[in-house]
């Protein structure tokens, strides 16, 4: 008899007749940016955002700018969890631009947030 196979990331319940109630998932990004200070990161992200704004032509690129801007705001307020979340959403174009313009702190943070470092 064949059995069902389930490959899942986070899940509250999996499989036939499975159920879950009152379930909370907590993301812990707290240590992903270890060694990166928020103030210099915010400055690099401001520079990155301005540079990206001059180049953007697609909806995806404008969305990446919004994510970098939100990450900048979060860095200024010391909210590392949101910084990671937004930098992850910024995508590869943000990383490419950051690398090209030489904002080292932002480049490192985007790599770490994306799991590339």
BELRA-V307465 format. One record per backbone hydrogen bond with DSSP energy under -1.0 kcal/mol. CO is the residue of the C=O (numbers start at 1). NH is the residue of the N-H. Records with the same first field share a line. If there is no record, write none. Layout:
# BELRA-V307465
CO = NH / NH
This chain:
# BELRA-V307465
15 = 18
29 = 32
31 = 34
33 = 36
37 = 41
38 = 42
39 = 43
40 = 44
41 = 45
42 = 46
43 = 47
44 = 48
45 = 49
46 = 50
47 = 51
48 = 52
49 = 53
50 = 54
52 = 55 / 56
58 = 62
59 = 63
60 = 64
61 = 65
62 = 66
63 = 67
64 = 68
65 = 69
66 = 70
67 = 71
68 = 72
69 = 73
70 = 74
71 = 75
72 = 76
73 = 77
74 = 79
78 = 80
79 = 83
80 = 84
81 = 85
82 = 86
83 = 87
84 = 88
85 = 89
86 = 90
91 = 95
92 = 96
93 = 97
94 = 98
95 = 99
96 = 100
97 = 101
98 = 103
102 = 104
103 = 107
104 = 108
105 = 109
106 = 110
107 = 111
108 = 112
109 = 113
110 = 114
111 = 116
